[in-house]
Amino acid sequence: MNQYEVLRQNHLNDYLQLTRKYNLLSAVRLAVVLGSIVGFYDYFQADRFASLWIALFLAALFLVLIKIHDKISWNRKVKKTLVGINEDELAYLSHTAIPFEDGTDKIDPAHAYAYDLDIFGKNSLFQHLNRTATWIGKTKLAELLLSLLPNTAIHANQAAVKELAEKINWRQDVLALGKLISDSREAYDKLVDWSKNQGKEMAHIWVLAMYVSPMVLIGAFIGFIATKNTAFGDTAVVLFLLNLGILIVLNKQIRLEIVNLDKVSEIIRMYGLILEKIGQENFEADRLNALKNKLQDGTGTASVQIKKLSALFANLDSIQNGLAAILFNGVFLYHAHVLRRLLQWKKAHSAQIPVWLDVIGEIETLNSLANFSCNNPAFAFPELNDRFEIEFRRLGHPLLPQEKRVCNDVDFNVHPFMILTGSNMSGKSTFLRTLGINMILAGAGAPVCATQARVHPLNVLVSMRLSDSLSDSESYFFAEVKRLKGIMNALGTRNCFVLLDEILRGTNSDDKRSGTLGVIKKMVAHHAIGAIATHDLEVCLIADDYPDTLVNRCFEVEIIDDELVFDYTLRAGICKNKSATFLMKKMEII
């Protein structure tokens, strides 16, 4: 937390210093403008050339000051954003807020584990991890949490995350640039769709006219000025109108290129700045260098090309600026030249746009995992294997505050499947989610909430939180049966990590017991690894029939001074204590 406070204070000091410069420069600009006006006024009133030269000098100085002012304004925005980034981290680590997008729009109750394990939504894994700012970054992070990478890719991610965890200033700089973009799925889709729609090249006759007509017009105008011959003047006027006619013909093609892309040039410029940040950084991890190498297409870096595209869009969009557009196009066919350069750029580089944007998304995703690692230095990167060996030392729930977190040793190597018992509120469901979330983190290349871990990354299948579906006329029980059917089908094709919490709650006790026993037998037959939580202690007896596969574990509760006391410590054996009747009596329900 101290590092974020130091960074916040440093950026705040820089912001305040830039603000003072910004205000001072604003006053100087105003004085220069007033001085220039006075100079021009004095020249026209008193015909003093000295006043004219002073006025021209001040006018030129004003243009320089505008550029300096704009640069200071930009740096000020960046610093203010960096202050906010560190304030967010401080609020997060102090558990006063989780000021990050939660991915609620990605909740899918039908997914194999995302809904059950709270991968998305308020206080979800996504929200705790998310340090992305672009739409593609959020999408890539979500995709990573919903997929299982091969071991080689996980190793590559681990190396990248370890390296980026040490680059806190660079990570925050990338995030700050992203936050300055008003990015959205709509803006992303518009840009990608534009890149895939190859417009037709400009006709040769228009290309010839673009160069010849302005040159002849300018020559005719100079001739008129020099000779006062009205023939030259008439020629210039005709060519001026002809150029406007040419632009009217090309206007449809111009509109096709910029349709639905209004205001996107600033977003593209920000993409370019992020790509520049990536391209300029030196990396050691192969994964990071592979991403960086995608920013070279043989004709220059991605950042340079994206900045050119941004400028071209901005210039082409200026066709809507009325009088100025008429003047510049009537003389120079300005927007026709911009259109041609845009079409040339599109032909040469448009295929790379999705690739370059994907790089931004991948970097933001890795930055998110790196931030998670940086905030939790005690978390371990798991040692991977392909021998179905899974064990954790001091495993805890990564989203719980450290002071509230209870950690346990878990080993699935001797007994691959666990039958978990315990009274209500003893921690069974939290423990199952602890297992699931840490398996997801391990499969993404992130550190896990354990002091040591050996993991064979597997597909995770969960049945914990289901609901009635009125729209599908589907009961809770039938929804659960469908989920269990999906789990069995998946187990028939590959080994999986399975977590089941008190299944078949929608039926009577005998039916529930026989069904649960049948499911456990299927788990054994399919070589599943994982755990099932149950309140039915008779179910636990099946472990005697499969001593090499099944093991009983439990969470206990004690009654001390007429109060329930939970220690959330995983124990061997079957739960012996009960709490429901005691609690109901204590609350005078029975």
Number of C-alpha atoms within 10 A of each C-alpha: 13 8 11 18 15 12 18 22 15 14 21 19 14 17 22 14 12 19 17 12 16 19 12 12 17 15 11 14 20 12 14 20 16 14 17 24 16 16 24 20 16 17 18 13 9 10 12 14 14 12 20 19 15 17 24 16 14 21 19 13 15 19 12 12 17 14 11 14 19 12 13 18 16 13 16 22 18 19 23 18 23 25 23 16 21 21 18 18 21 20 14 17 15 12 11 10 13 19 15 19 20 22 20 14 8 16 15 14 13 12 13 18 25 25 21 21 23 18 26 24 18 16 17 21 22 24 21 21 21 25 26 28 23 25 20 23 26 23 18 22 26 18 14 19 19 19 13 21 19 12 18 11 15 19 21 15 24 24 19 25 30 21 17 26 22 14 15 17 13 16 22 18 18 22 22 23 21 24 18 16 17 15 20 14 12 10 19 19 13 15 20 16 12 20 18 13 12 14 14 9 12 15 9 9 8 16 13 10 16 22 13 11 20 21 15 14 23 16 15 22 21 15 17 18 13 10 12 12 13 14 13 20 19 14 17 25 17 14 21 23 16 17 26 21 14 17 22 12 12 17 16 10 18 21 14 12 20 17 12 14 16 12 14 21 21 19 20 24 21 23 25 26 20 21 25 19 16 23 20 10 11 10 16 11 17 13 20 24 16 12 19 23 14 16 24 15 13 7 10 10 18 28 25 17 19 25 21 18 22 21 18 20 23 19 16 21 21 13 19 10 9 9 10 12 17 20 14 16 24 25 22 21 24 21 23 24 15 19 23 17 15 21 19 14 16 20 15 12 17 22 15 18 20 18 15 22 23 18 24 26 22 22 28 26 26 30 30 27 28 28 24 22 23 18 15 15 11 14 21 19 25 29 14 20 13 11 10 20 18 26 20 24 17 15 24 26 23 21 16 13 12 12 6 8 14 18 21 17 17 15 17 20 14 13 16 22 27 23 24 30 29 26 20 15 15 23 22 23 20 15 24 23 22 21 24 24 26 24 23 26 22 29 31 27 27 29 28 29 29 23 18 19 26 18 22 20 27 22 21 25 25 26 22 21 17 16 13 14 12 9 6 8 8 13 15 17 17 16 17 22 15 12 20 19 12 14 19 17 11 15 21 15 9 12 16 22 24 24 25 23 20 19 22 19 13 13 12 9 12 9 13 17 19 12 15 20 17 11 17 23 16 15 24 16 12 17 18 23 25 25 27 26 22 22 16 14 15 11 16 22 15 16 17 12 10 13 11 13 21 27 24 22 19 24 26 23 22 14 13 8 7 10 11 14 14 15 12 21 16 22 16 11 15 20 20 13 13 17 18 12 11 15 15 11 10 12 9 8 8 9
